[in-house]
Amino acid sequence: MTFDTARWQARLDELRTEHHVPGASLAVLVDGEIHELASGVLHRGTGVEVTTDSVFQVGSITKIHTATLIMRLADEGRLDLDDPVVNVLPEFAVADPEATKRITTRQLLSHTSGMSGDFHAETGRGDDCLARFVEACVNIAQDVPPGTVASYSTSGYSVLGRIIEVLTGKTYDEALREMLIAPLGLEHTVTLPEEALRFRAAMSHLGPSGAYPEPAPSWNPLQRSHTPGGAYLCASAADIVRLGKLHLDGGVAPDGTRLLSEQTVAAMQRREVEVPDKWTVSSDAWGLGWTLYDWTGVFGYGHDGATVGQHGYLRIAPEAGVVIALLCNGGDNPWTHSRGVYAALFRDLLSELAGARMPVEFAPATEPVDVDLARFVGTYRREGVAITVSERNGKPFMVYDFVDGMAGLAPALKMELEPVAENVFAGRNSPTEAYMPVVFGTLPDGTGCCYIGLRAAPKIA
């Protein structure tokens, strides 16, 4: 299949301008060849242009790097995914003693550990940051019991990073370089800000939708201990595609070296858990690291990523041999700026290159939906977040507030919820933002639950 570079460059430029994204980099693997495109600027203050070798913060796409390392260790017989984490990390403990004994590596990979996903502990910039993070885990509450439902946990991936360190005797950064970056020839992938300075590096931009955002006050305020789940790693779009190609090729590196067995590659793509919120990242289920998609009968896998002011998207259509990566440097959250570029561009690319049809963008139902609001009114709570749902003018009204250790992180979100289905609602802060899914469900013990941003918050009142 011929990839029309000029046509897709024009489409990228058009969408980037339409959605006010300062800069974007796109890489597409089709017919075994990687095509690279760039658009806009890395920094609106300096006007430095994006080039195809520019590096962006890739956010939670890093979870695929981490999952791949973990699965290499499992392949080598150095790790049993179903053993409790304490078998590898005796010092590991969370606030719930029973959860401490039950949490497994498999659960960390598939976001079913129940560990609060947004735990923040200051553990410094030193090489001991992950060891110190695991020590601090004793303060992490359970959002839900282990092995019950999917609840996105970046904290769990920091624990995976420490497992890698203990089993390899290297820092996470060293293990990543030796076991993945070097074998795949990822010459534009780095794990520390000072390393990113070797390249043309994208600056984060912040601001409301409807206009170009401004350069952020700092490059990245996140902590190094969150790197295994998506804090510091930077890469070019093409390097992200090369990571995807490893899995597309059944675990074989470009030089013929086998990094993963075919069985392990397949296991990572198998459904581990269904996802009640099928709209935040357009996923139907989670594998071992991978987000899994059903594009109207066409199977796909991938991952999204976000830091403060930068966003990334990775999608793989294995039957067509297609890998697509988009990296952008603008927007306060995943529902502004970059999301619009991704949704339109990937819909076009996957349709033409893989015969896949992505779901339509999430939005309220066009026809009336019969909803029993009384079922959903109440207070929902997970670590650092309190969600209050009330009835206002015959519609549910939600207040999403940061509390406890996350108090003051951002202003509370207050929004009217529009029905999408009987237990699914759409909310947004402004008419120019994409709709945010709010999904209500029930835990196995019958407790009500609210899912926002793929994270589960049980009903407490």
N, C-alpha and C positions, 0 to 999 in steps of 0.2 A: 504494500500500500504506500503510495507516495504521500509524504507529509509536506503540505504546502506551507513552507515557513513564512512567506510573505503574508499569506492570508491570516495565519494564526497570530503573527506579530501585530497586524492591524487590529485583530479582535482583542488581544491583550491590551494594547494601547487604548482602545475604545472603552473597554470595561474599567480599566484603571482610572481613566479620566472621569467616567460617569460616576464612579463610587468614591472619588476623592481619595484614592490611595496614593501616597507619595511615590512609592517604588515597588516593583514586583519583579520576580525572577521565575521563569517557567522552564521545566525540563520534561521532555516526553520521550519515552522509549517505545519505538514501534519498528517492527521488522528487524530487531536486533541493533538498531542505531539510536543513539541519544541525540535529540535535537534540543538546543538551548536558545532561549529568548530572554530578553531583558527590557524593562520599560521604566521610565521615570527616574527619580533621584533617590540616593541613599539618605540624604539629609537635606531638608528644605532650607536650612540655614546656610549651608555651604554650596548647595547646588551640584554636588558631586553626583555624576550619573551612575545608575545601576549598570553593571556589566554582567555577563554570564558567569564570570568567576567571582562575583561578589558573594559575601557570606552574610547570612541572616540568622537570627536566633530562631531555632526550630521548635522550641517548646517541647510539648509532650510527644512529638514524634520520636524524641530521644528514648521513650519507653520501648520502642522497637529495637534500638541498639541494645538496651539493657536486657530485654527478653531474649534476644539472640545470644548474648553472652551466657545467660543463665542456661539456655537450652544446649549450648556447646558443653557446658560443665555436666549437664545431665547426660548428654550423649556419651561423654567420656567415663560415665559411671561414678563421677565424683559427687553427685547430688541426686537424691530421690525426691521428686516433686511432691510426693504425698507424705513425706515425713514432716513432723512439726518443725517449725523454724528453730525452736530451741535446741534441736539436735545438732544444728550447725552453729547457732549463736546462743550458747547457754545463758548469756547475759540479757537476751531479749525478753522483754516483758511489757505488756500494756496494762492499763488500769484495771481491766477485768481479769482476775487470775485464771478463770476457766478459758477465756479466749486465748490467753497466753499459751496454754497447753495445747490448744486446738488449731491455731493458725498454721497453715502450711504454705510452702513455696508456690504450689499450684494456685492457691487462693489469692496470693499476692499478685501473681501474673494475671489472673482473670478478674481482679477487682471484686472478689467475693470474701475477702478477709473480714469485712465489716469495720476495719480500722478507719477512724476519721481521716478524711482525705486531705484536709488542709491544715494539718498540724504545723505550727511554726515554733521553732526553738532556735535560739541564737547559738550556733555551734562553730562559728568562725570560718576563716578562709584556709585554715591549715589542712594538711593531708589527713588529719585525724577527725575531720568534720563528720564523716559518716559513722565512725565509732562513737563519737559523742552524741550523734543523733539517735543511735540505737539506745544509748544509755538514757536519753530523755524520753524515749517511747513509753516509759512507765507512767507518763502523764497523759497518754493518748486514750481517749474514750472510744468506745465502740458506738458507731452510729447504728449498726445492726449486728446481730450475732454472726459469728463466722459461718460461711457456707449456706447462708439463707438466700440472699438476693445480691445482684450486682449493685455496688455503690462505689463510684470512681474514687480511687485512693492513690494520690501521688505519694503520700507518706509511705505506703507499702512498697513503692518502687525505690525509695531511699533505703529501705531494709534490704531489698534485693541487691542494691549496690554494695551494701556491706557484706552480704553473702559472697559476692564476687571477690571482694578484697580478701576475705578470710580463706577462701578456697584456692586462690591464686597466689597469695602472699604479696600482692601488688596493690597499689592504690587503684581505685576505680578508673581513673584517667589512664594510668599505665596499662591496665588490663584491656581497656577499650582500644588503645592505640595498637597494642601487640596482637590482640586476638581478632580485631575487626577492621580498624582503620587501615593498617598496613597491608593485610592480605587482600583487601578490596581496592587498594590504590586510591583511597579517599584523601586526595591531596589538599582538599579545601574543607576539611572537617577538623575542628579544634574544640577543646573543652574548657578553656579559660579565657577571660576577657583580654588578658595581655597577649595571648596567642592570636586572637582575632585581629589585633593591630597589624599583623603581617599582611593582611588582605584589605580589600575595599569592603568595609563592614557597614552594614545598615544600622542607622540610628532609629530608635523607637520614636513613634509619634503618637500624641494623645489629643483627643478633642471629640466633641459630639459629632454625630452624623450630619450630613447635609453640607459639609464644607471640609476643606483640607485640614487635617489635624496639624498641630505644631510640634516641633521637636520636644521630646520628653526632658525633664530636668536632669535625669541620669540615664545612662545606657541600659542598666539592668539592676533593679534594687533587690532581686531575689537572692537567696542564700545558696552557697555552693553545695550544701548537703542535699539540696533538691535536684542536683544535676542528673542523677539517674532517672528521675521522673520528668525532667524538663526545665532546668533553670539556665545553665550556662552554655550548653553545646551549640555551636554555630556551624553552618555548612552552606555550601552552594546547593542550588536545586538539583544539579546533576549528581552530586554526591548522594543526595537522598534517593534519587532514582537508582543509583548503583547499589545502595542498600536493598532496595526493593527487588532489584534484579537477582541478588543472591538467593532470595526466596523463590522468585519466579523460576530460577535455574535449578531448583531442587537442592540448594545448599552448597553449590560448587562456585568457587571464586573464579575470576577471569583467567587466572593462570592454571586452572584445572585442579587446584587444591580443594579438597572437600572440607568445608567448615562445619556443615551440619549433615546428618544423615537424611535421606529422603523421608524416612518415617517420622523424624522429628519435625521437618518442615511441614509435613501433612498434619501432624498433631497440633502444631501452632495454629493451623487454619480451621480446626474442627471446633464446633460449638461447645463451649464450656458452660455458658449460662445465657439465657434469654435476657433481653434488656427491655424493661417496661417502657422506658423513655426511648422511643424509636425515632426521635426527631432531632435531638440536640446535635448529634453527629451523623444523623441519617442511618443509624445502624440497627440491625435486627438482633444481633447477638455479639458476644465476646468470645474470642479464642484465648490462646495463651500469648498475650501481648497484643494481638491483632484485633481491630474492630472489623466485624464481618458485615457484608452488605448483600442485599438481594435487589438487584436492579432489574425488576420485572423479569425474573427468570435467569438473569445473568449473574453468576456469583462473583463477588469481589471482596477484597480486603484492603485495609489501610489504616491510617491514623491521622488525627488532627493535632495541631500544636498551637499553644498561645503563651507568650510571656506578656510583660507589661508593654503593650504597644506594638507587638509583632505577632504574626499569625502564619501558620503553615498547614498545608494539606497534602497528603500522600494517598494515592489510590492505585490499586493494581487490579487489572482484569486478566486473570491467568489464561483463560481459554484463547484470548486474542493476543497474548504476549505483550500487553500494554502496561506501562508504568508511568504515572503522571505525578509531578511534584510542583507545587506552587508555594512560594514564600513571599510575604508582604510585610511592609513596615508601617502600618497605620491602623489606628482605631483603639478606642478605650476597651472594647470587649468583643467577643466573637460574633456579636449581633450587629456590628457596624462595619462600614468600609470594606474590609477584606472579604467578608462573607458574601457580599454581592458579587465580587469578581469571581470568587470560587464557584458559586452556585451556577452562574450563567456559563462560565468558561468550561467547567467540567461537564456540565450537561451536554454541551456541544461536542467536546472532545470524545467523551465516552460513547456518545451516540454514533458518531462517525467512525471512530477507530475500533470500537468493541461491540457495536450493536446493542449497547446497554441503554436503558431508559431510567434515569434517576427519578426519584419521587419529586413531585411538584413541591415548591417551597411551602414550608409550614405556615398555615394561616387559619383564621377562624372559619367555621363551617358556613357555607353559603345558604344552606337551608336550616330552619329552626331545629334545635336539638333539645329533647326533653331531658332536663337535668334535675336531680334531687339535691338541691344545694345543701340541705341540712346534713347530708352525709359528709360533707367536706369542711364545713365550718368548724374552726377550732385552732389550736396551737400545735405546731410541729417543731421538733427540736433536734438538731444534731450539733456536734461540737462546733462552737463558734458561730452558729446561725440559729436564729429564731424566726419562724414563719407563722404569721397570723393570717387566717382566712376568715373573713366576715361577709355578711350579706349587705350590699348597698344598692338600692334602687333595683332590687330583683336580680342582681348579678353578684358573683363572688368578687370580693376585693381583697387583694393580697398585700401584706407588708412583709418584706424580706429584710431582716435587720442583722447586722453583724454584732455579736455579743462575746462575752468572756475574753479570751485571748485575742480575738479578732475585732474587738470593739474599736470603732473609729477607723477601721481599714478603708471604708467607703461609706457614703451616705446610704441610708435605707432606701430600698426600692419600693415604691408604692404604685400599684397599678390595678386597674380593673381587668378582670379576666373574661375573655370571650370564649364560649364553648366551641370545641372542635369535635369532640365525641362525648359520650356519657361521662367519662372520667378524665378527659383531656381538655386543657384550656390553653389559650394563647394570651400572652401579655406583652406589653412593650412600653418603654418610657416616653417615646416620642413617635410621631407619625412617620418619621424617616428611618426608623430602625426596623430590622427584621423582627418578627414575632419570636418570643421565647416560650418554649414548651413548659407547661406545668402539668404534671401527671400525678394522679392519685391512684393508689393501689392498696393492697393489704399484704402484710407480712405473714409468714406461715403460721404464726400464733394468733392471727386474727387482728392484730394491731393495725390501725390505719397508717398510711405512709404517704408522704409527698416527695416526688422526685423533681428536683430542679438542677440543671447542669449535670445530670447523670448521678447525682448524689442523693441518697435516701435519708429522709428525716422522719422518724416515727412520730405519730400523734401522741401528745402527752396530756391534752385537755380538750 
